[in-house]
Amino acid sequence: MPINHLKFINKMINKFIRLYPNLSINLIVDIIEEILIKAPDNYFSYNMVQEHPELCKQCGQCCKNINFKCEHFNGRTCDEYATRYDACAEWPYYHIDTGDFDSGLWLDPHCAMALGLASLRIDEKLKEYSDMYEMS
Protein backbone atom coordinates (compact mmCIF):
# COMPACT_ATOMS: atom_id res chain seq x y z
CA MET A 1 0.00 0.00 0.00
CA PRO A 2 1.48 3.41 -0.96
CA ILE A 3 2.62 5.70 1.86
CA ASN A 4 0.05 8.36 0.87
CA HIS A 5 -2.76 5.85 1.35
CA LEU A 6 -1.43 5.03 4.81
CA LYS A 7 -1.24 8.73 5.67
CA PHE A 8 -4.82 9.21 4.45
CA ILE A 9 -6.12 6.30 6.52
CA ASN A 10 -4.20 7.50 9.57
CA LYS A 11 -5.78 10.96 9.23
CA MET A 12 -9.23 9.40 9.12
CA ILE A 13 -8.57 7.14 12.12
CA ASN A 14 -7.27 10.01 14.25
CA LYS A 15 -10.14 12.28 13.25
CA PHE A 16 -12.88 9.80 14.04
CA ILE A 17 -11.37 8.57 17.30
CA ARG A 18 -11.63 12.20 18.47
CA LEU A 19 -15.17 12.62 17.08
CA TYR A 20 -16.53 9.36 18.49
CA PRO A 21 -14.84 8.78 21.86
CA ASN A 22 -17.76 6.56 22.94
CA LEU A 23 -17.01 3.99 20.23
CA SER A 24 -14.38 1.30 20.34
CA ILE A 25 -11.17 2.16 18.50
CA ASN A 26 -11.31 -1.29 16.90
CA LEU A 27 -14.81 -0.61 15.55
CA ILE A 28 -13.70 2.74 14.11
CA VAL A 29 -10.66 1.15 12.46
CA ASP A 30 -12.76 -1.74 11.09
CA ILE A 31 -15.29 0.65 9.52
CA ILE A 32 -12.57 2.82 8.00
CA GLU A 33 -10.84 -0.28 6.65
CA GLU A 34 -14.06 -1.52 5.05
CA ILE A 35 -14.92 1.84 3.48
CA LEU A 36 -11.46 2.84 2.28
CA ILE A 37 -9.68 -0.46 1.64
CA LYS A 38 -11.96 -3.46 1.35
CA ALA A 39 -15.01 -2.05 -0.45
CA PRO A 40 -14.45 1.53 -1.66
CA ASP A 41 -16.48 0.89 -4.81
CA ASN A 42 -19.53 0.29 -2.56
CA TYR A 43 -19.19 3.67 -0.87
CA PHE A 44 -17.99 6.07 -3.57
CA SER A 45 -19.22 6.84 -7.05
CA TYR A 46 -18.78 9.29 -9.88
CA ASN A 47 -22.15 10.80 -8.95
CA MET A 48 -21.06 11.36 -5.36
CA VAL A 49 -18.09 13.37 -6.61
CA GLN A 50 -20.35 15.43 -8.85
CA GLU A 51 -22.78 16.08 -5.96
CA HIS A 52 -20.08 17.64 -3.75
CA PRO A 53 -18.15 20.24 -5.78
CA GLU A 54 -17.94 22.40 -2.64
CA LEU A 55 -15.36 19.98 -1.24
CA CYS A 56 -12.86 20.78 -4.00
CA LYS A 57 -10.32 23.44 -3.06
CA GLN A 58 -8.87 23.41 -6.59
CA CYS A 59 -5.50 22.51 -5.13
CA GLY A 60 -4.19 20.96 -8.35
CA GLN A 61 -3.56 17.48 -6.90
CA CYS A 62 -5.66 15.89 -9.66
CA CYS A 63 -3.62 17.74 -12.29
CA LYS A 64 -0.39 16.55 -10.69
CA ASN A 65 -1.57 12.94 -10.36
CA ILE A 66 -3.24 12.29 -13.71
CA ASN A 67 -0.70 10.92 -16.16
CA PHE A 68 -0.74 13.54 -18.88
CA LYS A 69 0.49 17.08 -19.31
CA CYS A 70 -2.36 19.55 -19.29
CA GLU A 71 -2.10 22.95 -20.93
CA HIS A 72 -4.73 24.32 -18.52
CA PHE A 73 -2.79 23.55 -15.34
CA ASN A 74 -0.82 26.64 -14.33
CA GLY A 75 1.26 24.81 -11.72
CA ARG A 76 -1.13 25.49 -8.84
CA THR A 77 -4.72 25.40 -10.15
CA CYS A 78 -6.68 24.73 -13.32
CA ASP A 79 -7.27 27.71 -15.58
CA GLU A 80 -10.26 25.93 -17.19
CA TYR A 81 -11.83 24.37 -14.09
CA ALA A 82 -15.45 24.55 -15.33
CA THR A 83 -14.62 22.79 -18.62
CA ARG A 84 -11.81 20.51 -17.46
CA TYR A 85 -11.22 17.05 -18.91
CA ASP A 86 -13.51 14.20 -17.82
CA ALA A 87 -10.66 12.47 -15.99
CA CYS A 88 -10.13 15.64 -13.94
CA ALA A 89 -13.84 16.12 -13.25
CA GLU A 90 -14.00 12.56 -11.91
CA TRP A 91 -11.20 13.16 -9.39
CA PRO A 92 -10.91 11.73 -6.71
CA TYR A 93 -13.20 8.92 -7.91
CA TYR A 94 -10.90 6.75 -9.92
CA HIS A 95 -11.20 3.70 -12.16
CA ILE A 96 -8.35 1.88 -13.83
CA ASP A 97 -8.75 -1.36 -15.74
CA THR A 98 -5.19 -2.50 -15.10
CA GLY A 99 -6.14 -4.74 -12.19
CA ASP A 100 -4.22 -2.61 -9.70
CA PHE A 101 -7.46 -1.33 -8.17
CA ASP A 102 -11.06 -0.86 -9.13
CA SER A 103 -13.32 2.11 -8.79
CA GLY A 104 -13.34 3.86 -5.48
CA LEU A 105 -11.76 6.80 -3.77
CA TRP A 106 -8.21 7.88 -4.54
CA LEU A 107 -6.61 8.15 -1.10
CA ASP A 108 -4.59 11.33 -1.43
CA PRO A 109 -4.05 12.97 1.99
CA HIS A 110 -3.51 16.35 0.30
CA CYS A 111 -6.81 16.33 -1.61
CA ALA A 112 -9.53 18.18 0.32
CA MET A 113 -12.22 16.55 -1.79
CA ALA A 114 -10.98 13.00 -1.12
CA LEU A 115 -10.73 13.76 2.60
CA GLY A 116 -14.19 15.34 2.58
CA LEU A 117 -15.85 12.48 0.70
CA ALA A 118 -14.21 9.89 2.95
CA SER A 119 -15.31 11.84 6.02
CA LEU A 120 -18.91 11.97 4.78
CA ARG A 121 -19.10 8.20 4.26
CA ILE A 122 -17.25 7.24 7.43
CA ASP A 123 -19.31 9.65 9.51
CA GLU A 124 -22.58 8.20 8.13
CA LYS A 125 -21.54 4.69 9.13
CA LEU A 126 -20.18 5.66 12.54
CA LYS A 127 -23.34 7.63 13.39
CA GLU A 128 -25.33 4.41 12.96
CA TYR A 129 -23.15 2.66 15.53
CA SER A 130 -23.07 5.67 17.83
CA ASP A 131 -26.89 5.86 17.79
CA MET A 132 -27.13 2.13 18.61
CA TYR A 133 -24.60 2.54 21.44
CA GLU A 134 -26.56 5.45 22.95
CA MET A 135 -29.85 3.53 22.73
CA SER A 136 -28.53 0.59 24.74
C-alpha atoms as an extended CHARMM CRD file, in Angstrom:
* protein
*
       136  EXT
         1         1  MET       CA              0.0000000000        0.0000000000        0.0000000000  PROA      1               0.0000000000
         2         2  PRO       CA              1.4780000000        3.4120000000       -0.9620000000  PROA      2               0.0000000000
         3         3  ILE       CA              2.6200000000        5.6960000000        1.8550000000  PROA      3               0.0000000000
         4         4  ASN       CA              0.0510000000        8.3590000000        0.8700000000  PROA      4               0.0000000000
         5         5  HSD       CA             -2.7560000000        5.8470000000        1.3520000000  PROA      5               0.0000000000
         6         6  LEU       CA             -1.4330000000        5.0270000000        4.8110000000  PROA      6               0.0000000000
         7         7  LYS       CA             -1.2420000000        8.7280000000        5.6720000000  PROA      7               0.0000000000
         8         8  PHE       CA             -4.8190000000        9.2100000000        4.4520000000  PROA      8               0.0000000000
         9         9  ILE       CA             -6.1200000000        6.2960000000        6.5170000000  PROA      9               0.0000000000
        10        10  ASN       CA             -4.1990000000        7.5010000000        9.5680000000  PROA      10              0.0000000000
        11        11  LYS       CA             -5.7770000000       10.9590000000        9.2260000000  PROA      11              0.0000000000
        12        12  MET       CA             -9.2260000000        9.3980000000        9.1250000000  PROA      12              0.0000000000
        13        13  ILE       CA             -8.5740000000        7.1390000000       12.1220000000  PROA      13              0.0000000000
        14        14  ASN       CA             -7.2690000000       10.0120000000       14.2500000000  PROA      14              0.0000000000
        15        15  LYS       CA            -10.1400000000       12.2760000000       13.2460000000  PROA      15              0.0000000000
        16        16  PHE       CA            -12.8850000000        9.8000000000       14.0410000000  PROA      16              0.0000000000
        17        17  ILE       CA            -11.3680000000        8.5710000000       17.2960000000  PROA      17              0.0000000000
        18        18  ARG       CA            -11.6340000000       12.1980000000       18.4710000000  PROA      18              0.0000000000
        19        19  LEU       CA            -15.1660000000       12.6190000000       17.0810000000  PROA      19              0.0000000000
        20        20  TYR       CA            -16.5310000000        9.3570000000       18.4930000000  PROA      20              0.0000000000
        21        21  PRO       CA            -14.8430000000        8.7840000000       21.8640000000  PROA      21              0.0000000000
        22        22  ASN       CA            -17.7560000000        6.5630000000       22.9450000000  PROA      22              0.0000000000
        23        23  LEU       CA            -17.0100000000        3.9880000000       20.2320000000  PROA      23              0.0000000000
        24        24  SER       CA            -14.3830000000        1.2970000000       20.3410000000  PROA      24              0.0000000000
        25        25  ILE       CA            -11.1730000000        2.1580000000       18.5020000000  PROA      25              0.0000000000
        26        26  ASN       CA            -11.3060000000       -1.2880000000       16.8970000000  PROA      26              0.0000000000
        27        27  LEU       CA            -14.8100000000       -0.6130000000       15.5540000000  PROA      27              0.0000000000
        28        28  ILE       CA            -13.7010000000        2.7350000000       14.1090000000  PROA      28              0.0000000000
        29        29  VAL       CA            -10.6570000000        1.1520000000       12.4610000000  PROA      29              0.0000000000
        30        30  ASP       CA            -12.7630000000       -1.7420000000       11.0900000000  PROA      30              0.0000000000
        31        31  ILE       CA            -15.2890000000        0.6500000000        9.5240000000  PROA      31              0.0000000000
        32        32  ILE       CA            -12.5660000000        2.8230000000        8.0030000000  PROA      32              0.0000000000
        33        33  GLU       CA            -10.8400000000       -0.2830000000        6.6540000000  PROA      33              0.0000000000
        34        34  GLU       CA            -14.0620000000       -1.5170000000        5.0520000000  PROA      34              0.0000000000
        35        35  ILE       CA            -14.9160000000        1.8400000000        3.4770000000  PROA      35              0.0000000000
        36        36  LEU       CA            -11.4590000000        2.8390000000        2.2770000000  PROA      36              0.0000000000
        37        37  ILE       CA             -9.6760000000       -0.4610000000        1.6430000000  PROA      37              0.0000000000
        38        38  LYS       CA            -11.9640000000       -3.4650000000        1.3550000000  PROA      38              0.0000000000
        39        39  ALA       CA            -15.0100000000       -2.0530000000       -0.4480000000  PROA      39              0.0000000000
        40        40  PRO       CA            -14.4490000000        1.5260000000       -1.6580000000  PROA      40              0.0000000000
        41        41  ASP       CA            -16.4840000000        0.8860000000       -4.8140000000  PROA      41              0.0000000000
        42        42  ASN       CA            -19.5280000000        0.2860000000       -2.5640000000  PROA      42              0.0000000000
        43        43  TYR       CA            -19.1890000000        3.6740000000       -0.8680000000  PROA      43              0.0000000000
        44        44  PHE       CA            -17.9890000000        6.0670000000       -3.5680000000  PROA      44              0.0000000000
        45        45  SER       CA            -19.2150000000        6.8370000000       -7.0520000000  PROA      45              0.0000000000
        46        46  TYR       CA            -18.7780000000        9.2860000000       -9.8820000000  PROA      46              0.0000000000
        47        47  ASN       CA            -22.1520000000       10.7990000000       -8.9510000000  PROA      47              0.0000000000
        48        48  MET       CA            -21.0570000000       11.3640000000       -5.3640000000  PROA      48              0.0000000000
        49        49  VAL       CA            -18.0850000000       13.3660000000       -6.6130000000  PROA      49              0.0000000000
        50        50  GLN       CA            -20.3530000000       15.4290000000       -8.8530000000  PROA      50              0.0000000000
        51        51  GLU       CA            -22.7800000000       16.0820000000       -5.9610000000  PROA      51              0.0000000000
        52        52  HSD       CA            -20.0810000000       17.6360000000       -3.7530000000  PROA      52              0.0000000000
        53        53  PRO       CA            -18.1480000000       20.2360000000       -5.7840000000  PROA      53              0.0000000000
        54        54  GLU       CA            -17.9440000000       22.3960000000       -2.6410000000  PROA      54              0.0000000000
        55        55  LEU       CA            -15.3590000000       19.9790000000       -1.2390000000  PROA      55              0.0000000000
        56        56  CYS       CA            -12.8620000000       20.7800000000       -4.0040000000  PROA      56              0.0000000000
        57        57  LYS       CA            -10.3160000000       23.4360000000       -3.0600000000  PROA      57              0.0000000000
        58        58  GLN       CA             -8.8740000000       23.4090000000       -6.5930000000  PROA      58              0.0000000000
        59        59  CYS       CA             -5.4950000000       22.5130000000       -5.1280000000  PROA      59              0.0000000000
        60        60  GLY       CA             -4.1910000000       20.9580000000       -8.3500000000  PROA      60              0.0000000000
        61        61  GLN       CA             -3.5610000000       17.4780000000       -6.8980000000  PROA      61              0.0000000000
        62        62  CYS       CA             -5.6560000000       15.8900000000       -9.6560000000  PROA      62              0.0000000000
        63        63  CYS       CA             -3.6180000000       17.7420000000      -12.2910000000  PROA      63              0.0000000000
        64        64  LYS       CA             -0.3930000000       16.5460000000      -10.6880000000  PROA      64              0.0000000000
        65        65  ASN       CA             -1.5710000000       12.9430000000      -10.3640000000  PROA      65              0.0000000000
        66        66  ILE       CA             -3.2430000000       12.2860000000      -13.7140000000  PROA      66              0.0000000000
        67        67  ASN       CA             -0.6960000000       10.9200000000      -16.1630000000  PROA      67              0.0000000000
        68        68  PHE       CA             -0.7440000000       13.5440000000      -18.8780000000  PROA      68              0.0000000000
        69        69  LYS       CA              0.4890000000       17.0850000000      -19.3110000000  PROA      69              0.0000000000
        70        70  CYS       CA             -2.3620000000       19.5460000000      -19.2910000000  PROA      70              0.0000000000
        71        71  GLU       CA             -2.0990000000       22.9470000000      -20.9280000000  PROA      71              0.0000000000
        72        72  HSD       CA             -4.7340000000       24.3230000000      -18.5180000000  PROA      72              0.0000000000
        73        73  PHE       CA             -2.7920000000       23.5500000000      -15.3400000000  PROA      73              0.0000000000
        74        74  ASN       CA             -0.8170000000       26.6440000000      -14.3270000000  PROA      74              0.0000000000
        75        75  GLY       CA              1.2610000000       24.8130000000      -11.7220000000  PROA      75              0.0000000000
        76        76  ARG       CA             -1.1350000000       25.4900000000       -8.8420000000  PROA      76              0.0000000000
        77        77  THR       CA             -4.7170000000       25.3960000000      -10.1470000000  PROA      77              0.0000000000
        78        78  CYS       CA             -6.6750000000       24.7260000000      -13.3160000000  PROA      78              0.0000000000
        79        79  ASP       CA             -7.2670000000       27.7110000000      -15.5850000000  PROA      79              0.0000000000
        80        80  GLU       CA            -10.2590000000       25.9290000000      -17.1880000000  PROA      80              0.0000000000
        81        81  TYR       CA            -11.8270000000       24.3670000000      -14.0930000000  PROA      81              0.0000000000
        82        82  ALA       CA            -15.4500000000       24.5540000000      -15.3350000000  PROA      82              0.0000000000
        83        83  THR       CA            -14.6230000000       22.7870000000      -18.6170000000  PROA      83              0.0000000000
        84        84  ARG       CA            -11.8140000000       20.5150000000      -17.4610000000  PROA      84              0.0000000000
        85        85  TYR       CA            -11.2230000000       17.0490000000      -18.9140000000  PROA      85              0.0000000000
        86        86  ASP       CA            -13.5120000000       14.2010000000      -17.8190000000  PROA      86              0.0000000000
        87        87  ALA       CA            -10.6580000000       12.4730000000      -15.9900000000  PROA      87              0.0000000000
        88        88  CYS       CA            -10.1250000000       15.6370000000      -13.9420000000  PROA      88              0.0000000000
        89        89  ALA       CA            -13.8410000000       16.1170000000      -13.2500000000  PROA      89              0.0000000000
        90        90  GLU       CA            -13.9960000000       12.5640000000      -11.9110000000  PROA      90              0.0000000000
        91        91  TRP       CA            -11.2030000000       13.1570000000       -9.3920000000  PROA      91              0.0000000000
        92        92  PRO       CA            -10.9150000000       11.7290000000       -6.7070000000  PROA      92              0.0000000000
        93        93  TYR       CA            -13.2000000000        8.9180000000       -7.9080000000  PROA      93              0.0000000000
        94        94  TYR       CA            -10.8980000000        6.7460000000       -9.9220000000  PROA      94              0.0000000000
        95        95  HSD       CA            -11.1970000000        3.6970000000      -12.1590000000  PROA      95              0.0000000000
        96        96  ILE       CA             -8.3480000000        1.8800000000      -13.8260000000  PROA      96              0.0000000000
        97        97  ASP       CA             -8.7520000000       -1.3570000000      -15.7430000000  PROA      97              0.0000000000
        98        98  THR       CA             -5.1870000000       -2.5020000000      -15.1030000000  PROA      98              0.0000000000
        99        99  GLY       CA             -6.1350000000       -4.7390000000      -12.1930000000  PROA      99              0.0000000000
       100       100  ASP       CA             -4.2200000000       -2.6100000000       -9.6970000000  PROA      100             0.0000000000
       101       101  PHE       CA             -7.4620000000       -1.3300000000       -8.1730000000  PROA      101             0.0000000000
       102       102  ASP       CA            -11.0590000000       -0.8610000000       -9.1340000000  PROA      102             0.0000000000
       103       103  SER       CA            -13.3190000000        2.1080000000       -8.7950000000  PROA      103             0.0000000000
       104       104  GLY       CA            -13.3410000000        3.8580000000       -5.4750000000  PROA      104             0.0000000000
       105       105  LEU       CA            -11.7550000000        6.8020000000       -3.7680000000  PROA      105             0.0000000000
       106       106  TRP       CA             -8.2090000000        7.8800000000       -4.5370000000  PROA      106             0.0000000000
       107       107  LEU       CA             -6.6090000000        8.1540000000       -1.0970000000  PROA      107             0.0000000000
       108       108  ASP       CA             -4.5870000000       11.3300000000       -1.4270000000  PROA      108             0.0000000000
       109       109  PRO       CA             -4.0530000000       12.9690000000        1.9890000000  PROA      109             0.0000000000
       110       110  HSD       CA             -3.5120000000       16.3480000000        0.3010000000  PROA      110             0.0000000000
       111       111  CYS       CA             -6.8120000000       16.3250000000       -1.6060000000  PROA      111             0.0000000000
       112       112  ALA       CA             -9.5260000000       18.1840000000        0.3170000000  PROA      112             0.0000000000
       113       113  MET       CA            -12.2190000000       16.5530000000       -1.7940000000  PROA      113             0.0000000000
       114       114  ALA       CA            -10.9800000000       13.0030000000       -1.1190000000  PROA      114             0.0000000000
       115       115  LEU       CA            -10.7300000000       13.7600000000        2.5960000000  PROA      115             0.0000000000
       116       116  GLY       CA            -14.1880000000       15.3440000000        2.5770000000  PROA      116             0.0000000000
       117       117  LEU       CA            -15.8540000000       12.4780000000        0.7030000000  PROA      117             0.0000000000
       118       118  ALA       CA            -14.2140000000        9.8940000000        2.9530000000  PROA      118             0.0000000000
       119       119  SER       CA            -15.3080000000       11.8420000000        6.0200000000  PROA      119             0.0000000000
       120       120  LEU       CA            -18.9090000000       11.9650000000        4.7840000000  PROA      120             0.0000000000
       121       121  ARG       CA            -19.1030000000        8.2040000000        4.2560000000  PROA      121             0.0000000000
       122       122  ILE       CA            -17.2490000000        7.2380000000        7.4270000000  PROA      122             0.0000000000
       123       123  ASP       CA            -19.3080000000        9.6520000000        9.5080000000  PROA      123             0.0000000000
       124       124  GLU       CA            -22.5800000000        8.1990000000        8.1260000000  PROA      124             0.0000000000
       125       125  LYS       CA            -21.5370000000        4.6920000000        9.1260000000  PROA      125             0.0000000000
       126       126  LEU       CA            -20.1800000000        5.6640000000       12.5440000000  PROA      126             0.0000000000
       127       127  LYS       CA            -23.3430000000        7.6280000000       13.3900000000  PROA      127             0.0000000000
       128       128  GLU       CA            -25.3320000000        4.4140000000       12.9600000000  PROA      128             0.0000000000
       129       129  TYR       CA            -23.1520000000        2.6590000000       15.5280000000  PROA      129             0.0000000000
       130       130  SER       CA            -23.0740000000        5.6650000000       17.8260000000  PROA      130             0.0000000000
       131       131  ASP       CA            -26.8890000000        5.8560000000       17.7940000000  PROA      131             0.0000000000
       132       132  MET       CA            -27.1270000000        2.1340000000       18.6110000000  PROA      132             0.0000000000
       133       133  TYR       CA            -24.6040000000        2.5430000000       21.4440000000  PROA      133             0.0000000000
       134       134  GLU       CA            -26.5640000000        5.4500000000       22.9530000000  PROA      134             0.0000000000
       135       135  MET       CA            -29.8530000000        3.5260000000       22.7250000000  PROA      135             0.0000000000
       136       136  SER       CA            -28.5320000000        0.5910000000       24.7400000000  PROA      136             0.0000000000
